[in-house]
């Protein structure tokens, strides 16, 4: 899985679960930061969502699930 694939999965899941548009969720999520496996061997990606509390909470809920299923991504 690549960071771009993970972002698409985030957006698809959020549109399905929370409604809204793909554009809205891409703006809330921002980007996916991929970290070195040397320093982040458990999960090598992170996000920094922005927006209102409900939107950030929705993104974090999806992130928890995706971290369990896809902890390692390629840049």
C-alpha distances in whole Angstrom, upper triangle without the diagonal:
4,7,8,6,7,10,11,10,13,15,15,16,18,20,21,22,24,25,25,23,20,22,23,20,18,21,21,18,18,15,12,14,12,14,15,15,18,19,16,16,15,13,12,11,14,16,19,20,24,26,29,29,27,25,23,24,22,19,19,20,16,15,17,15,11,12,13,11,8,10,8,5,6,9
4,5,5,6,9,10,11,12,14,15,16,18,20,21,22,24,24,24,22,19,20,21,18,16,19,19,16,16,12,10,11,9,12,14,14,18,18,16,16,16,13,11,10,13,14,18,19,22,25,27,28,27,24,22,24,22,18,19,20,17,15,17,17,13,13,16,13,10,11,9,5,5,6
4,5,5,6,9,10,10,12,14,15,16,18,20,21,22,22,22,20,16,17,18,16,13,16,16,12,12,9,6,8,7,11,13,14,18,18,15,16,16,12,10,8,10,11,14,15,18,21,24,24,24,21,19,21,19,16,17,18,15,13,16,16,12,12,15,14,10,11,9,6,6,6
4,5,5,6,9,10,11,12,14,15,17,18,20,21,21,20,18,14,15,17,14,11,14,15,12,12,9,8,11,11,14,17,18,21,21,19,20,20,16,14,12,13,13,15,16,19,21,24,25,24,20,20,21,19,16,18,19,16,15,18,17,14,15,18,16,13,14,13,9,9,8
4,5,5,6,9,10,11,12,14,15,17,18,20,20,20,18,14,16,18,15,13,16,17,14,14,12,10,13,13,16,18,18,22,22,19,20,19,16,14,12,14,14,17,17,20,22,25,25,24,21,20,21,19,16,17,18,15,14,16,15,12,13,16,13,11,13,12,9,10,10
4,5,5,6,9,10,10,12,14,15,16,18,18,19,17,14,15,16,13,12,15,15,11,12,10,8,11,11,14,17,17,21,20,17,18,16,13,12,10,11,11,14,14,18,20,22,22,21,18,17,18,16,13,14,15,11,10,13,12,8,10,13,11,8,10,10,8,10,11
4,5,5,6,9,10,11,12,14,15,16,16,16,14,11,12,13,10,8,11,11,8,9,7,7,10,12,15,18,19,23,22,19,20,19,15,14,11,11,10,12,12,15,17,19,20,19,16,15,17,14,11,13,14,11,10,14,13,10,12,15,14,12,13,13,11,12,12
4,5,5,6,8,10,11,12,14,15,15,15,13,9,11,13,10,9,12,13,11,12,11,11,14,15,19,21,22,26,25,22,23,22,18,17,14,15,13,16,15,17,19,21,22,20,17,17,18,15,13,15,16,12,12,16,15,12,14,17,15,13,15,16,13,14,14
4,5,5,6,8,10,11,12,14,14,15,14,11,13,14,11,11,15,14,12,14,13,12,15,16,19,22,22,25,25,21,22,20,17,17,14,14,13,16,15,18,19,21,21,19,16,16,17,14,12,14,13,10,10,13,11,9,12,14,12,11,13,14,12,14,15
4,6,5,6,9,10,10,11,13,13,12,10,12,12,8,9,12,11,8,11,11,10,14,15,18,21,22,25,24,21,21,19,16,16,13,12,11,13,12,14,16,17,17,16,13,12,13,10,8,10,10,7,8,11,10,8,11,13,12,11,13,15,13,16,16
4,5,5,6,9,10,10,10,10,9,6,9,9,6,6,10,10,8,11,11,12,16,17,21,24,25,28,27,24,25,23,20,19,16,15,13,14,12,14,15,17,17,15,12,13,14,11,9,12,13,10,11,14,13,12,15,17,16,15,17,18,16,18,18
4,6,5,6,9,10,10,10,9,7,11,12,9,10,13,13,12,15,15,15,19,20,23,26,26,30,29,26,26,24,21,21,18,18,16,18,16,18,18,19,20,17,14,16,16,13,11,14,14,11,13,15,14,12,16,17,15,15,18,19,18,19,20
4,6,5,6,8,9,11,11,10,13,13,10,12,15,14,12,15,16,15,19,20,23,26,26,30,28,25,25,23,20,20,18,17,15,17,15,17,18,18,18,15,13,14,14,10,9,12,11,7,10,12,11,10,14,15,13,14,17,19,18,20,21
4,5,5,5,7,8,9,8,11,10,7,10,12,11,10,14,15,15,19,21,24,27,27,31,29,26,27,24,21,21,18,17,14,15,13,14,14,15,15,12,9,11,11,7,7,10,10,7,10,13,12,12,15,17,16,16,19,20,19,22,22
4,6,6,5,6,6,6,10,9,8,10,13,12,12,15,17,18,21,23,26,30,30,34,32,29,30,28,24,25,21,20,17,18,15,16,16,16,17,14,11,14,14,10,11,14,13,11,14,17,15,15,18,20,19,19,22,23,22,24,24
4,6,6,9,10,10,13,13,11,14,16,15,15,18,20,20,23,25,28,31,31,35,33,30,30,28,25,26,23,22,20,21,18,19,19,19,19,15,14,16,15,12,12,15,13,11,15,17,15,15,18,19,18,19,22,24,23,25,26
4,6,9,11,12,15,14,12,15,17,15,15,18,20,20,23,25,28,31,31,34,33,29,30,27,24,25,22,21,19,20,17,18,17,17,16,13,12,14,12,9,10,13,11,9,13,14,13,14,17,18,17,19,21,24,23,26,27
4,7,10,11,13,11,10,13,15,13,14,17,19,20,23,25,28,31,32,35,33,30,31,28,25,26,23,21,18,18,15,16,14,14,13,10,9,11,11,7,10,12,11,10,14,15,15,16,19,20,20,21,23,25,25,27,27
4,7,9,12,10,9,13,14,13,15,18,20,21,25,27,30,33,34,37,35,32,33,31,27,28,25,23,20,20,17,17,15,15,15,12,11,14,14,10,12,15,14,13,16,19,18,18,21,23,22,23,25,27,26,28,28
4,7,8,7,7,11,12,11,13,16,18,20,24,26,29,33,34,37,35,32,34,32,28,28,25,23,19,19,16,15,13,14,15,12,10,14,15,12,13,16,16,15,17,20,20,20,23,25,24,24,26,28,26,28,27
4,5,5,7,9,10,11,13,14,16,19,22,25,28,32,33,36,35,32,33,31,28,27,24,22,19,19,16,16,14,15,17,15,12,15,17,14,14,17,18,16,18,21,21,20,23,25,24,24,26,27,25,26,25
4,5,5,6,9,10,11,12,14,16,19,22,25,28,30,33,32,29,30,29,25,24,21,19,17,17,14,15,15,16,18,16,13,15,17,14,13,17,17,15,16,20,19,18,21,23,22,21,23,24,21,23,22
4,6,5,6,9,10,10,13,15,19,22,25,28,30,33,32,29,31,30,26,25,21,20,16,16,14,14,13,15,18,17,13,15,17,15,14,18,19,17,18,21,21,20,22,25,24,23,25,25,23,23,22
4,6,5,6,9,10,13,16,19,22,25,29,30,33,32,29,31,29,26,25,21,19,15,15,12,11,10,12,14,13,10,12,14,12,12,15,17,15,17,20,20,19,22,24,24,23,24,25,23,25,23
4,5,5,6,8,11,13,16,19,22,26,27,30,29,26,27,26,22,22,18,16,12,12,9,10,10,12,13,12,8,10,12,10,8,12,13,12,13,16,17,16,18,21,20,19,21,22,20,22,21
4,6,5,6,8,10,14,17,20,24,25,28,27,24,26,25,21,20,16,14,11,12,9,10,11,14,16,15,11,12,15,13,10,14,15,13,14,17,18,16,18,21,20,19,20,20,18,19,18
4,6,5,9,12,15,18,21,25,27,29,28,25,28,27,23,21,18,15,12,11,8,8,8,12,14,14,11,11,14,13,11,14,17,15,15,19,20,18,20,23,23,22,22,23,21,22,20
4,6,9,12,14,18,20,24,26,29,26,24,26,25,21,20,17,14,10,9,5,5,6,9,11,11,7,7,11,10,8,11,13,13,13,16,17,17,18,21,21,20,21,22,20,22,20
4,6,8,11,14,17,21,22,25,23,20,23,21,18,17,13,10,7,7,4,7,9,12,13,13,9,8,11,10,7,9,12,11,10,14,15,13,15,18,18,17,17,18,17,18,17
4,7,10,13,16,20,22,24,23,20,23,22,18,17,13,11,7,7,6,8,10,14,15,16,12,11,14,14,11,13,16,14,13,17,18,16,17,20,21,18,18,19,17,18,16
4,6,10,13,16,18,21,20,18,20,20,16,14,10,9,6,8,8,11,14,17,18,19,15,14,16,16,12,14,16,15,13,16,17,15,15,19,19,16,16,16,13,14,12
4,6,10,13,15,18,17,14,16,16,12,10,7,6,5,8,10,13,16,19,19,20,16,14,17,16,12,13,16,13,11,14,15,12,12,16,16,13,12,12,10,11,9
4,6,10,12,15,13,12,14,15,11,8,5,5,6,9,11,14,18,21,21,22,19,17,19,19,15,15,18,16,13,15,17,14,13,17,17,14,13,12,10,11,8
4,7,9,12,11,9,12,12,9,6,4,7,9,12,15,18,22,24,24,25,22,20,21,21,17,17,19,17,14,16,17,14,13,16,16,12,11,9,7,7,6
4,6,8,7,6,9,11,8,5,6,8,11,14,17,20,24,26,26,27,24,21,23,23,19,18,21,19,16,17,19,16,14,17,17,14,11,9,9,9,8
4,5,6,6,8,11,10,6,9,11,15,17,21,24,27,30,30,31,28,25,26,26,23,22,24,22,19,20,21,18,16,18,19,15,12,10,10,10,9
4,5,5,5,8,8,6,10,13,16,19,22,26,29,32,31,31,29,26,27,27,24,22,24,22,19,19,20,18,15,16,17,14,11,8,10,10,11
4,6,6,10,11,9,13,15,19,21,25,28,31,34,33,34,32,29,29,30,26,25,26,25,22,22,23,21,18,19,20,17,14,12,13,13,14
4,6,9,10,8,11,13,17,19,22,25,29,31,30,31,29,26,27,27,24,22,24,24,20,20,22,20,16,18,20,17,14,12,14,15,15
4,6,6,5,8,10,14,17,20,23,27,29,27,28,26,23,24,24,21,19,21,20,16,16,18,16,13,14,16,14,10,9,11,13,13
4,6,6,10,13,16,19,22,26,29,31,30,30,28,25,25,26,23,20,22,21,17,17,18,16,12,13,15,13,9,8,11,13,14
4,7,10,12,15,18,21,24,27,29,27,28,26,23,23,23,20,18,19,18,14,13,15,13,9,10,12,10,7,8,11,14,16
4,6,8,12,15,17,21,24,26,24,25,23,20,20,20,17,15,16,15,11,11,12,10,7,9,10,8,4,6,8,11,13
4,7,11,14,17,20,24,26,25,25,23,20,21,21,18,16,18,16,13,14,15,12,9,12,13,10,7,5,7,9,10
4,7,11,13,17,20,22,22,22,20,17,18,18,14,13,15,14,10,12,13,11,8,12,13,9,7,7,7,9,9
4,7,10,13,17,19,18,19,17,14,15,15,12,11,13,12,9,11,13,11,9,13,14,12,10,11,10,13,12
4,6,10,13,16,15,16,13,11,13,13,9,9,12,11,8,11,13,12,11,15,16,14,13,14,13,15,14
4,7,10,13,13,14,12,9,12,13,10,9,13,13,11,13,16,15,14,18,19,17,16,17,17,18,17
4,7,10,10,11,8,6,9,10,7,8,12,12,10,13,16,15,15,18,20,18,18,19,18,20,19
4,7,9,10,8,6,10,11,9,11,14,15,14,16,19,18,19,22,23,22,22,23,22,24,22
4,7,8,6,6,10,11,10,12,15,15,15,18,20,20,21,24,25,24,24,26,25,27,25
4,6,5,6,9,10,11,12,14,16,17,19,21,21,22,25,26,26,26,28,27,29,28
4,5,5,6,9,10,10,12,14,15,16,19,20,21,23,25,25,25,27,27,29,29
4,6,5,6,9,10,11,13,14,16,17,19,20,22,23,24,24,27,27,29,29
4,5,5,6,9,10,11,12,14,16,17,18,21,21,22,22,24,24,26,25
4,5,5,6,9,10,10,12,15,15,16,19,20,20,20,22,22,24,24
4,5,5,6,9,10,11,13,14,15,17,19,19,20,22,23,25,25
4,6,5,6,9,10,11,13,14,16,17,18,19,21,21,24,24
4,5,5,6,9,10,10,12,14,15,15,16,18,18,21,21
4,5,5,6,9,10,10,13,14,15,14,17,18,21,21
4,5,5,7,9,10,11,13,14,15,18,19,22,23
4,5,5,6,9,10,11,12,13,16,16,19,20
4,5,5,6,9,10,10,10,13,13,17,17
4,6,5,7,9,10,10,13,15,18,20
4,6,5,6,9,10,13,15,18,20
4,5,5,6,7,10,11,15,16
4,6,5,5,8,10,14,16
4,6,6,10,12,16,18
4,6,9,11,14,17
4,6,7,11,13
4,7,10,13
4,7,10
4,7
4
